[in-house]
Amino acid sequence: MQIIDARGLSCPEPVILTRQAMTSGADSYQVMVDNNTSKENVTRYAHHQGYKVQISEQDGEYTLLISK
């Protein structure tokens, strides 16, 4: 699993980091973001690429588990 820490970044940076990570061809990714907009945009991008997304939230930070 590849881990992408995009906390503190505003869109489109979290989506760009996720897209770059997906070029590695890994089966799963963990993306950490700290705002709702980034959570929604990364989720939308992952779905568009054919991935499933599980989201957990703790103290205003979101962890997205993205997998095929």
Biopython code that builds the backbone (N, CA, C, O; Angstrom):
import numpy as np
from Bio.PDB.StructureBuilder import StructureBuilder

atoms = [
    (1, "MET", "N", (0.849, -1.182, 0.000)),
    (1, "MET", "CA", (0.000, 0.000, 0.000)),
    (1, "MET", "C", (0.889, 1.238, 0.000)),
    (1, "MET", "O", (1.816, 1.363, 0.800)),
    (2, "GLN", "N", (0.587, 2.130, -0.900)),
    (2, "GLN", "CA", (1.321, 3.385, -0.967)),
    (2, "GLN", "C", (0.579, 4.429, -0.141)),
    (2, "GLN", "O", (-0.646, 4.524, -0.223)),
    (3, "ILE", "N", (1.303, 5.211, 0.652)),
    (3, "ILE", "CA", (0.697, 6.219, 1.520)),
    (3, "ILE", "C", (0.996, 7.607, 0.975)),
    (3, "ILE", "O", (2.144, 7.948, 0.688)),
    (4, "ILE", "N", (-0.071, 8.404, 0.839)),
    (4, "ILE", "CA", (0.048, 9.779, 0.358)),
    (4, "ILE", "C", (-0.470, 10.697, 1.456)),
    (4, "ILE", "O", (-1.649, 10.643, 1.806)),
    (5, "ASP", "N", (0.394, 11.530, 1.994)),
    (5, "ASP", "CA", (-0.004, 12.479, 3.033)),
    (5, "ASP", "C", (-0.213, 13.833, 2.374)),
    (5, "ASP", "O", (0.743, 14.550, 2.080)),
    (6, "ALA", "N", (-1.481, 14.174, 2.146)),
    (6, "ALA", "CA", (-1.817, 15.436, 1.492)),
    (6, "ALA", "C", (-2.447, 16.415, 2.480)),
    (6, "ALA", "O", (-3.126, 17.359, 2.076)),
    (7, "ARG", "N", (-2.223, 16.191, 3.763)),
    (7, "ARG", "CA", (-2.752, 17.119, 4.764)),
    (7, "ARG", "C", (-2.052, 18.462, 4.625)),
    (7, "ARG", "O", (-0.843, 18.534, 4.402)),
    (8, "GLY", "N", (-2.839, 19.525, 4.760)),
    (8, "GLY", "CA", (-2.293, 20.865, 4.644)),
    (8, "GLY", "C", (-2.228, 21.382, 3.218)),
    (8, "GLY", "O", (-1.846, 22.529, 2.989)),
    (9, "LEU", "N", (-2.597, 20.548, 2.261)),
    (9, "LEU", "CA", (-2.579, 20.959, 0.853)),
    (9, "LEU", "C", (-3.999, 21.248, 0.386)),
    (9, "LEU", "O", (-4.952, 20.600, 0.819)),
    (10, "SER", "N", (-4.127, 22.226, -0.502)),
    (10, "SER", "CA", (-5.448, 22.524, -1.051)),
    (10, "SER", "C", (-5.522, 21.984, -2.470)),
    (10, "SER", "O", (-4.499, 21.779, -3.124)),
    (11, "CYS", "N", (-6.731, 21.760, -2.932)),
    (11, "CYS", "CA", (-6.927, 21.217, -4.277)),
    (11, "CYS", "C", (-6.402, 22.195, -5.302)),
    (11, "CYS", "O", (-6.512, 23.410, -5.133)),
    (12, "PRO", "N", (-5.841, 21.671, -6.349)),
    (12, "PRO", "CA", (-5.885, 20.279, -6.811)),
    (12, "PRO", "C", (-4.703, 19.419, -6.361)),
    (12, "PRO", "O", (-4.564, 18.293, -6.839)),
    (13, "GLU", "N", (-3.845, 19.910, -5.459)),
    (13, "GLU", "CA", (-2.637, 19.171, -5.098)),
    (13, "GLU", "C", (-2.888, 17.745, -4.611)),
    (13, "GLU", "O", (-2.174, 16.842, -5.048)),
    (14, "PRO", "N", (-3.869, 17.486, -3.722)),
    (14, "PRO", "CA", (-4.099, 16.099, -3.302)),
    (14, "PRO", "C", (-4.469, 15.176, -4.461)),
    (14, "PRO", "O", (-4.057, 14.016, -4.487)),
    (15, "VAL", "N", (-5.235, 15.680, -5.410)),
    (15, "VAL", "CA", (-5.611, 14.877, -6.574)),
    (15, "VAL", "C", (-4.381, 14.614, -7.443)),
    (15, "VAL", "O", (-4.206, 13.506, -7.951)),
    (16, "ILE", "N", (-3.543, 15.609, -7.614)),
    (16, "ILE", "CA", (-2.328, 15.442, -8.419)),
    (16, "ILE", "C", (-1.399, 14.421, -7.779)),
    (16, "ILE", "O", (-0.842, 13.573, -8.476)),
    (17, "LEU", "N", (-1.222, 14.490, -6.457)),
    (17, "LEU", "CA", (-0.372, 13.512, -5.759)),
    (17, "LEU", "C", (-0.939, 12.106, -5.896)),
    (17, "LEU", "O", (-0.193, 11.144, -6.080)),
    (18, "THR", "N", (-2.263, 11.989, -5.805)),
    (18, "THR", "CA", (-2.905, 10.683, -5.954)),
    (18, "THR", "C", (-2.713, 10.158, -7.368)),
    (18, "THR", "O", (-2.390, 8.985, -7.558)),
    (19, "ARG", "N", (-2.907, 11.004, -8.346)),
    (19, "ARG", "CA", (-2.724, 10.599, -9.745)),
    (19, "ARG", "C", (-1.293, 10.144, -9.996)),
    (19, "ARG", "O", (-1.076, 9.128, -10.655)),
    (20, "GLN", "N", (-0.313, 10.884, -9.480)),
    (20, "GLN", "CA", (1.091, 10.506, -9.653)),
    (20, "GLN", "C", (1.370, 9.160, -8.982)),
    (20, "GLN", "O", (2.086, 8.328, -9.539)),
    (21, "ALA", "N", (0.813, 8.942, -7.795)),
    (21, "ALA", "CA", (1.033, 7.678, -7.087)),
    (21, "ALA", "C", (0.435, 6.516, -7.865)),
    (21, "ALA", "O", (1.005, 5.425, -7.887)),
    (22, "MET", "N", (-0.703, 6.741, -8.500)),
    (22, "MET", "CA", (-1.378, 5.664, -9.227)),
    (22, "MET", "C", (-0.585, 5.201, -10.440)),
    (22, "MET", "O", (-0.836, 4.110, -10.953)),
    (23, "THR", "N", (0.357, 5.992, -10.906)),
    (23, "THR", "CA", (1.192, 5.553, -12.022)),
    (23, "THR", "C", (2.139, 4.431, -11.610)),
    (23, "THR", "O", (2.718, 3.761, -12.465)),
    (24, "SER", "N", (2.300, 4.224, -10.301)),
    (24, "SER", "CA", (3.180, 3.152, -9.811)),
    (24, "SER", "C", (2.574, 1.777, -10.043)),
    (24, "SER", "O", (3.285, 0.772, -10.059)),
    (25, "GLY", "N", (1.250, 1.734, -10.224)),
    (25, "GLY", "CA", (0.587, 0.463, -10.478)),
    (25, "GLY", "C", (0.283, -0.347, -9.234)),
    (25, "GLY", "O", (-0.064, -1.524, -9.341)),
    (26, "ALA", "N", (0.404, 0.250, -8.051)),
    (26, "ALA", "CA", (0.077, -0.457, -6.808)),
    (26, "ALA", "C", (-1.423, -0.781, -6.778)),
    (26, "ALA", "O", (-2.223, -0.141, -7.460)),
    (27, "ASP", "N", (-1.783, -1.784, -5.977)),
    (27, "ASP", "CA", (-3.189, -2.186, -5.880)),
    (27, "ASP", "C", (-3.993, -1.317, -4.923)),
    (27, "ASP", "O", (-5.215, -1.229, -5.036)),
    (28, "SER", "N", (-3.307, -0.676, -3.981)),
    (28, "SER", "CA", (-4.042, 0.122, -3.000)),
    (28, "SER", "C", (-3.217, 1.321, -2.551)),
    (28, "SER", "O", (-1.988, 1.335, -2.627)),
    (29, "TYR", "N", (-3.944, 2.320, -2.081)),
    (29, "TYR", "CA", (-3.346, 3.578, -1.651)),
    (29, "TYR", "C", (-4.074, 4.064, -0.415)),
    (29, "TYR", "O", (-5.273, 3.837, -0.256)),
    (30, "GLN", "N", (-3.340, 4.732, 0.456)),
    (30, "GLN", "CA", (-3.943, 5.403, 1.595)),
    (30, "GLN", "C", (-3.642, 6.880, 1.436)),
    (30, "GLN", "O", (-2.482, 7.290, 1.408)),
    (31, "VAL", "N", (-4.705, 7.683, 1.329)),
    (31, "VAL", "CA", (-4.538, 9.119, 1.142)),
    (31, "VAL", "C", (-5.097, 9.822, 2.369)),
    (31, "VAL", "O", (-6.235, 9.585, 2.774)),
    (32, "MET", "N", (-4.279, 10.689, 2.952)),
    (32, "MET", "CA", (-4.711, 11.452, 4.125)),
    (32, "MET", "C", (-4.898, 12.906, 3.725)),
    (32, "MET", "O", (-3.987, 13.530, 3.180)),
    (33, "VAL", "N", (-6.085, 13.444, 3.998)),
    (33, "VAL", "CA", (-6.402, 14.844, 3.704)),
    (33, "VAL", "C", (-7.074, 15.451, 4.927)),
    (33, "VAL", "O", (-7.547, 14.738, 5.812)),
    (34, "ASP", "N", (-7.109, 16.786, 4.964)),
    (34, "ASP", "CA", (-7.672, 17.441, 6.143)),
    (34, "ASP", "C", (-8.776, 18.442, 5.821)),
    (34, "ASP", "O", (-9.060, 19.340, 6.614)),
    (35, "ASN", "N", (-9.396, 18.282, 4.649)),
    (35, "ASN", "CA", (-10.551, 19.128, 4.355)),
    (35, "ASN", "C", (-11.527, 18.373, 3.450)),
    (35, "ASN", "O", (-11.148, 17.473, 2.701)),
    (36, "ASN", "N", (-12.777, 18.769, 3.546)),
    (36, "ASN", "CA", (-13.851, 18.070, 2.851)),
    (36, "ASN", "C", (-13.706, 18.154, 1.328)),
    (36, "ASN", "O", (-13.978, 17.182, 0.625)),
    (37, "THR", "N", (-13.282, 19.302, 0.825)),
    (37, "THR", "CA", (-13.148, 19.459, -0.619)),
    (37, "THR", "C", (-12.137, 18.469, -1.185)),
    (37, "THR", "O", (-12.400, 17.829, -2.204)),
    (38, "SER", "N", (-10.995, 18.339, -0.539)),
    (38, "SER", "CA", (-9.981, 17.382, -0.996)),
    (38, "SER", "C", (-10.502, 15.963, -0.908)),
    (38, "SER", "O", (-10.259, 15.154, -1.803)),
    (39, "LYS", "N", (-11.221, 15.651, 0.167)),
    (39, "LYS", "CA", (-11.800, 14.318, 0.320)),
    (39, "LYS", "C", (-12.727, 14.002, -0.847)),
    (39, "LYS", "O", (-12.643, 12.923, -1.434)),
    (40, "GLU", "N", (-13.601, 14.928, -1.182)),
    (40, "GLU", "CA", (-14.559, 14.712, -2.269)),
    (40, "GLU", "C", (-13.852, 14.601, -3.626)),
    (40, "GLU", "O", (-14.197, 13.735, -4.431)),
    (41, "ASN", "N", (-12.875, 15.464, -3.882)),
    (41, "ASN", "CA", (-12.202, 15.459, -5.177)),
    (41, "ASN", "C", (-11.339, 14.218, -5.383)),
    (41, "ASN", "O", (-11.327, 13.652, -6.476)),
    (42, "VAL", "N", (-10.614, 13.786, -4.345)),
    (42, "VAL", "CA", (-9.797, 12.572, -4.467)),
    (42, "VAL", "C", (-10.706, 11.361, -4.642)),
    (42, "VAL", "O", (-10.409, 10.470, -5.438)),
    (43, "THR", "N", (-11.816, 11.325, -3.899)),
    (43, "THR", "CA", (-12.767, 10.220, -4.024)),
    (43, "THR", "C", (-13.334, 10.159, -5.438)),
    (43, "THR", "O", (-13.411, 9.082, -6.029)),
    (44, "ARG", "N", (-13.726, 11.291, -5.975)),
    (44, "ARG", "CA", (-14.283, 11.350, -7.327)),
    (44, "ARG", "C", (-13.245, 10.875, -8.352)),
    (44, "ARG", "O", (-13.570, 10.110, -9.260)),
    (45, "TYR", "N", (-12.014, 11.326, -8.203)),
    (45, "TYR", "CA", (-10.963, 10.919, -9.131)),
    (45, "TYR", "C", (-10.727, 9.408, -9.058)),
    (45, "TYR", "O", (-10.617, 8.745, -10.090)),
    (46, "ALA", "N", (-10.649, 8.867, -7.844)),
    (46, "ALA", "CA", (-10.409, 7.430, -7.675)),
    (46, "ALA", "C", (-11.538, 6.613, -8.299)),
    (46, "ALA", "O", (-11.281, 5.619, -8.977)),
    (47, "HIS", "N", (-12.778, 7.024, -8.075)),
    (47, "HIS", "CA", (-13.914, 6.317, -8.678)),
    (47, "HIS", "C", (-13.825, 6.373, -10.201)),
    (47, "HIS", "O", (-14.096, 5.385, -10.883)),
    (48, "HIS", "N", (-13.447, 7.522, -10.720)),
    (48, "HIS", "CA", (-13.331, 7.692, -12.170)),
    (48, "HIS", "C", (-12.267, 6.763, -12.756)),
    (48, "HIS", "O", (-12.361, 6.353, -13.913)),
    (49, "GLN", "N", (-11.252, 6.433, -11.947)),
    (49, "GLN", "CA", (-10.175, 5.543, -12.392)),
    (49, "GLN", "C", (-10.496, 4.068, -12.131)),
    (49, "GLN", "O", (-9.678, 3.193, -12.416)),
    (50, "GLY", "N", (-11.694, 3.794, -11.587)),
    (50, "GLY", "CA", (-12.115, 2.417, -11.370)),
    (50, "GLY", "C", (-11.756, 1.841, -10.017)),
    (50, "GLY", "O", (-11.758, 0.622, -9.848)),
    (51, "TYR", "N", (-11.451, 2.682, -9.059)),
    (51, "TYR", "CA", (-11.097, 2.238, -7.714)),
    (51, "TYR", "C", (-12.294, 2.355, -6.769)),
    (51, "TYR", "O", (-13.213, 3.141, -7.002)),
    (52, "LYS", "N", (-12.262, 1.560, -5.704)),
    (52, "LYS", "CA", (-13.227, 1.675, -4.612)),
    (52, "LYS", "C", (-12.582, 2.510, -3.519)),
    (52, "LYS", "O", (-11.364, 2.478, -3.342)),
    (53, "VAL", "N", (-13.398, 3.258, -2.784)),
    (53, "VAL", "CA", (-12.866, 4.139, -1.743)),
    (53, "VAL", "C", (-13.615, 3.917, -0.441)),
    (53, "VAL", "O", (-14.845, 3.939, -0.407)),
    (54, "GLN", "N", (-12.860, 3.701, 0.633)),
    (54, "GLN", "CA", (-13.410, 3.644, 1.984)),
    (54, "GLN", "C", (-12.877, 4.858, 2.731)),
    (54, "GLN", "O", (-11.676, 5.128, 2.705)),
    (55, "ILE", "N", (-13.769, 5.592, 3.397)),
    (55, "ILE", "CA", (-13.383, 6.834, 4.053)),
    (55, "ILE", "C", (-13.609, 6.714, 5.554)),
    (55, "ILE", "O", (-14.665, 6.272, 6.008)),
    (56, "SER", "N", (-12.595, 7.118, 6.311)),
    (56, "SER", "CA", (-12.755, 7.225, 7.759)),
    (56, "SER", "C", (-12.351, 8.636, 8.159)),
    (56, "SER", "O", (-11.506, 9.258, 7.515)),
    (57, "GLU", "N", (-12.968, 9.135, 9.236)),
    (57, "GLU", "CA", (-12.712, 10.500, 9.682)),
    (57, "GLU", "C", (-12.379, 10.474, 11.167)),
    (57, "GLU", "O", (-13.030, 9.789, 11.956)),
    (58, "GLN", "N", (-11.351, 11.237, 11.532)),
    (58, "GLN", "CA", (-11.000, 11.360, 12.938)),
    (58, "GLN", "C", (-10.437, 12.752, 13.175)),
    (58, "GLN", "O", (-9.449, 13.145, 12.554)),
    (59, "ASP", "N", (-11.062, 13.485, 14.061)),
    (59, "ASP", "CA", (-10.612, 14.832, 14.436)),
    (59, "ASP", "C", (-10.448, 15.755, 13.233)),
    (59, "ASP", "O", (-9.497, 16.534, 13.172)),
    (60, "GLY", "N", (-11.371, 15.669, 12.279)),
    (60, "GLY", "CA", (-11.352, 16.555, 11.129)),
    (60, "GLY", "C", (-10.375, 16.157, 10.035)),
    (60, "GLY", "O", (-10.214, 16.885, 9.055)),
    (61, "GLU", "N", (-9.723, 15.014, 10.189)),
    (61, "GLU", "CA", (-8.832, 14.506, 9.151)),
    (61, "GLU", "C", (-9.430, 13.246, 8.563)),
    (61, "GLU", "O", (-10.000, 12.422, 9.278)),
    (62, "TYR", "N", (-9.296, 13.105, 7.259)),
    (62, "TYR", "CA", (-9.891, 11.975, 6.553)),
    (62, "TYR", "C", (-8.792, 11.048, 6.043)),
    (62, "TYR", "O", (-7.754, 11.491, 5.554)),
    (63, "THR", "N", (-9.051, 9.752, 6.172)),
    (63, "THR", "CA", (-8.180, 8.741, 5.588)),
    (63, "THR", "C", (-8.983, 8.019, 4.539)),
    (63, "THR", "O", (-10.035, 7.449, 4.831)),
    (64, "LEU", "N", (-8.491, 8.040, 3.318)),
    (64, "LEU", "CA", (-9.164, 7.364, 2.201)),
    (64, "LEU", "C", (-8.362, 6.129, 1.847)),
    (64, "LEU", "O", (-7.185, 6.222, 1.498)),
    (65, "LEU", "N", (-8.998, 4.978, 1.937)),
    (65, "LEU", "CA", (-8.377, 3.741, 1.524)),
    (65, "LEU", "C", (-8.886, 3.432, 0.128)),
    (65, "LEU", "O", (-10.064, 3.130, -0.061)),
    (66, "ILE", "N", (-8.007, 3.509, -0.833)),
    (66, "ILE", "CA", (-8.364, 3.363, -2.242)),
    (66, "ILE", "C", (-7.817, 2.031, -2.730)),
    (66, "ILE", "O", (-6.629, 1.742, -2.593)),
    (67, "SER", "N", (-8.712, 1.219, -3.307)),
    (67, "SER", "CA", (-8.274, -0.111, -3.784)),
    (67, "SER", "C", (-9.056, -0.511, -5.019)),
    (67, "SER", "O", (-10.124, 0.033, -5.296)),
    (68, "LYS", "N", (-8.510, -1.472, -5.760)),
    (68, "LYS", "CA", (-9.171, -1.999, -6.960)),
    (68, "LYS", "C", (-10.294, -2.914, -6.562)),
    (68, "LYS", "O", (-10.979, -3.463, -7.425)),
]
sb = StructureBuilder()
sb.init_structure("model")
sb.init_model(0)
sb.init_chain("A")
sb.init_seg("    ")
for serial, (resi, resn, name, xyz) in enumerate(atoms, 1):
    if name == "N":
        sb.init_residue(resn, " ", resi, " ")
    sb.init_atom(name, np.array(xyz, "f"), 0.0, 1.0, " ", f" {name:<3s}", serial, name[0])
structure = sb.get_structure()
